[in-house]
Amino acid sequence: MDNIYSQQVWEFKLRGKLWTHVGIPISRERDSDVRKYLKKNKAWFGYWTTDFDLFEQGEWYRYICDCKPYRIENIERKKDRQHIRKCLRECCVERVDVSFIRDHCYQLYVKAAERYSNFDTVSESAFYDKMNYFCEVGGYEGWIVKYNEEIIAYSIFLDGDDHKILLIAKFSPDHSTLYPMCGMYFTAADYYLNELGLKSLVGANRTLNHETNIEEFRIRLGWRKAYSNLSLYTCWWFRFLLVLFSISRSVIFVLLPNKIARNLKSLLSVYDISRKNEKVHI
């Protein structure tokens, strides 16, 4: 599932013009192959993680859980252990087909968005189409947390060769005192790492355009920050626009509508980080 030519490991925006790699990080030696692939598919902009799990700290990273055996006793904070046990005692954590999430979790997705600053929800039809794509191509697996038959959290993982990639995790803030994310994260890690014997769980790319405390939360549950480098592809004219926007960003951000400004900030953040990695190519 880590094949760079598989659309499963890419996310798309702007009708397939903006590409984000969400699969396992790609070796630097394959950068030229990735750029050729993006150019062939007429992408304007695309980025991916390379040089995964570096010793040196930097601005680009993903989270990884490779603690074995993964046990509740190994969770450092007593409160977090209590939260996990409370969720498992009062709720039911289940593996499900992604079609279940497609058909039953849109309202939960909208409710979960209330927790974030600067998070733009998609329409119900767009949510359905994305989940339906996951169902059609295969390799995706869902988890849900239920309380009194109400779904209060869900997550989606993507298959890897010896790992799982956590793509999405959402919960209802109305049920935060049940700690559904604690129970769901713990149960998934216990199943994948201990029962299936997989090497690791790998989180999605760091967030760029909305605020969240998920990073601190993962550290408390035994994940760690894996620093990496960032590689970037842009077609020539899109890179030219990025340079112009970068120079005039203080003015541009004020003039543009909020949603467009946030998305542009995300693109410029990727551009800035990749320049520091000296990995920008046309």
ABEGO torsion letter per residue (X at the ends): XABAABAAABBBBGGGABBBBABBBBBAAAAAAAAAAAAAAGBABBBBBBGBGBABBBABBBBBBABOBBBAAABABAAAAAAAAAAAAABBBBBBBAAAAAAAAAAAAAAAAAABBGBBBBBAAAAAAAAAAAAAAEGBBBBBBBBGGBBABBBBBBBBAABBBBABBBBBAAAAAAGAAAAAAAAAAAAAAAAAGBABBBBBBBBAABBBAAAAAAAAAGBBBBBBBBBBBBBAAAAAAAAAAAAAAAAAAAABBAAAAAAAAAAAAAAAAAAAAGABBX
